[in-house]
Amino acid sequence: MLPAPVLIFDIDTLRADHLGCYGYERPTSPRIDALARESYRFQWAFSQAPDTGPSQSSIFTGLYPSTHGLNYNGARLPDSITTLAEVFVEAGYRTAAFVDGGFMRPEFNIHQGFEHYETYDWQGLDVIGPRVIDWLEKHANEDFLLLVHTYDVHADYKSPEPFRSLFTGGMTPTPGFEPSVKQLEVIRRSQWTDQPLQLNAADLAFAEARYDGGIRFADYWVGRILDKVQALGLDQRATIVLLSDHGEAFQEHGTVQHDRLYAPVTRIPLLIRPPGGTQSAVIESVVQAMDIMPTLLEGAGLEVPPNLQGRSLLPLLRGEKARELPAFSEAPSFGQQRAIVLGDHHLIGALQNDRIELFDFRRDPLELRDISTENPQVVNELYNLAKQWQDSLNRRGGPEAEVPLLGEEVLKSLQALGYLND
């Protein structure tokens, strides 16, 4: 049902509800919206972590961070873990990736299985896009797995003009304010102290508008690449996936960027366009980012490793009534956060403290109203499921997190993205 070749657009830090196809009012995503009309759009897909290294690793291994071992930014994916690309390349497919550096660099080992892996340190789609188009022209008649990754939506929110200023007209931020990693990190890190800071309303609106400009820029390049896909006839035989590893917070819960498990960060876009684009649907079932690996492998008729924790989404694509399963997320920050999504509810807590929050995410997608005290039975049910899940992770275990030796070039790349000081 989903034969190779496979093209994956992986737009880092893209939150679902800032796309038109997910109901956003600003015109951030005309080309992605057009793709969504020819795709299965998953309305409620959740990532396994709020940051790049763990969440991207879960996408490409079908495993939870605690299982694959890259469970915090800065760790390295162990060689023993099988990746999506490894299965494809062992089956004889050509595999290639064009990525934007940071925690996607080879030093962190997510590149396992890619025969061709080009990494650019935060240079974005203006550099990556032409290289992808060139590669497609050379390999259009082959079966392949192609990954296109970009940080163009990530802070500093510095897309090129006219995109950078597309939505900021008439705004008056504080003189000297820029939504740079440096300035936003002051806000984010202050949440760990007794004196948390916040952006004022004008600066927050400006930052969000700049973020939206970055989405429109990424959308422009998605469109250009899709135009080439169509010109080469690949749109009739390729499966196209668009997703993100996590979203971005704009003070819905007092902070910015991404380190908590609330829906603005863990809810992600997920589109799957089958060849020809003649089948489409909006799927309301809760799914996980790590479901992509088993879905693509089963769809291509390849063997799915038996130990995967993600599930194939093909039954949902076929319109079958699949058993509802929970989605889980984890993060080492704020007391070792854990979250479970099931039905209409999202329970968020931590291993190291007693605070528990419950949200009806379908009615309250920004999760602004904690309904835990009103729904003790739901809290108890989800808490027990989360505990069973955590116990299963503990029993299964995983490889010890590996820490790679990083050269100066890599360190600079990560510091530019606001990492390494956590």
JOPE-V574249 format. One record per backbone hydrogen bond with DSSP energy under -1.0 kcal/mol. CO is the residue of the C=O (numbers start at 1). NH is the residue of the N-H. E is the energy in kcal/mol with one decimal. If there is no record, write none. Layout:
BEGIN
{{CO:NH:E} {CO:NH:E}}
END
This chain:
BEGIN
{{5:239:-2.8} {6:146:-2.9} {7:241:-2.9} {8:148:-2.8} {9:243:-2.4} {10:12:-1.0} {10:150:-1.6} {11:14:-1.3} {15:18:-1.4} {16:19:-1.6} {19:22:-1.4} {19:24:-2.1} {20:23:-2.2} {26:28:-2.2} {29:33:-2.8} {30:34:-1.7} {31:35:-2.1} {32:36:-2.5} {33:37:-1.5} {35:38:-1.4} {36:39:-1.6} {39:281:-1.4} {40:272:-1.9} {41:283:-2.9} {44:287:-2.0} {45:268:-2.6} {46:289:-2.3} {48:330:-2.2} {51:55:-1.9} {52:56:-3.1} {53:57:-1.9} {54:58:-1.8} {55:59:-2.0} {56:60:-2.0} {58:62:-2.2} {60:84:-2.3} {62:309:-2.3} {62:310:-1.6} {64:67:-1.3} {64:68:-2.5} {65:69:-1.9} {69:71:-1.4} {72:75:-2.0} {78:81:-1.4} {83:87:-1.6} {84:88:-2.0} {85:89:-2.9} {86:90:-2.1} {87:91:-1.1} {88:93:-2.2} {89:92:-1.4} {94:145:-2.4} {95:116:-1.6} {96:147:-2.3} {97:118:-2.7} {98:149:-2.7} {99:120:-2.5} {100:122:-2.2} {101:104:-2.0} {102:105:-1.5} {105:108:-2.0} {106:109:-1.9} {108:77:-2.4} {109:112:-1.3} {111:114:-2.4} {116:97:-2.2} {118:99:-2.9} {120:122:-1.6} {124:127:-1.3} {124:128:-2.6} {125:129:-2.1} {128:132:-2.3} {129:133:-2.4} {130:134:-2.2} {131:135:-2.1} {132:136:-2.6} {133:137:-2.0} {134:138:-1.3} {135:139:-1.4} {139:142:-1.8} {143:94:-2.2} {144:6:-3.0} {145:96:-2.5} {146:8:-3.0} {147:98:-2.5} {148:10:-3.3} {150:12:-1.8} {151:154:-1.5} {154:157:-1.9} {160:163:-1.1} {163:166:-1.3} {168:171:-2.1} {174:177:-2.8} {178:180:-2.5} {180:184:-2.9} {181:185:-2.6} {183:187:-1.0} {184:188:-2.7} {185:189:-2.9} {186:190:-1.1} {188:191:-1.3} {189:192:-1.5} {190:193:-1.8} {200:204:-2.6} {201:205:-2.3} {202:206:-2.0} {203:207:-2.5} {204:208:-2.3} {205:209:-2.1} {206:210:-2.3} {207:211:-2.3} {208:212:-2.3} {209:213:-1.8} {210:214:-1.7} {211:215:-1.7} {212:216:-2.2} {213:217:-1.9} {214:218:-2.5} {215:219:-2.8} {216:220:-1.9} {217:221:-1.7} {218:222:-2.5} {219:223:-2.4} {220:224:-1.9} {221:225:-2.5} {222:226:-2.5} {223:227:-2.3} {224:228:-1.6} {225:229:-2.4} {226:230:-2.5} {227:231:-2.4} {228:232:-2.0} {229:234:-1.9} {230:233:-1.5} {233:236:-1.2} {234:237:-1.3} {234:238:-2.5} {235:276:-3.0} {239:7:-2.7} {240:273:-3.5} {241:9:-3.3} {242:271:-2.6} {243:11:-2.2} {249:257:-1.2} {251:254:-1.1} {255:251:-2.7} {257:249:-2.9} {262:265:-2.0} {262:266:-2.2} {263:267:-2.5} {264:248:-1.2} {265:247:-3.7} {266:47:-2.8} {270:42:-2.6} {271:242:-2.1} {272:40:-3.0} {273:240:-2.4} {274:277:-1.9} {281:41:-2.9} {283:43:-2.5} {287:46:-2.0} {288:291:-1.8} {289:292:-1.7} {291:295:-1.7} {292:296:-2.7} {293:297:-2.3} {294:298:-2.4} {295:299:-2.4} {296:300:-1.7} {297:302:-2.9} {298:301:-1.3} {299:2:-1.1} {305:308:-1.3} {313:317:-2.0} {314:318:-2.1} {315:320:-2.7} {316:319:-1.2} {320:322:-1.2} {327:341:-2.7} {329:339:-2.0} {333:337:-1.3} {335:352:-2.2} {336:351:-2.2} {337:331:-1.9} {338:349:-2.7} {339:329:-1.9} {340:347:-2.7} {341:327:-2.3} {342:345:-2.3} {345:342:-2.4} {346:359:-1.8} {347:340:-2.2} {348:357:-2.6} {349:338:-2.1} {357:348:-2.6} {358:371:-3.1} {359:346:-2.2} {359:361:-1.1} {360:364:-2.5} {364:367:-2.1} {375:379:-2.3} {376:380:-2.6} {377:381:-2.4} {378:382:-2.7} {379:383:-2.7} {380:384:-2.2} {381:385:-1.9} {382:386:-2.8} {383:387:-2.5} {384:388:-2.4} {385:389:-2.4} {386:390:-2.7} {387:391:-2.8} {388:392:-2.2} {389:393:-2.2} {390:394:-2.4} {391:395:-2.4} {392:396:-2.5} {393:397:-2.9} {402:76:-2.7} {407:411:-2.3} {408:412:-2.2} {409:413:-1.8} {410:414:-2.3} {411:415:-2.5} {412:416:-1.9} {414:419:-2.5} {415:418:-1.2}}
END
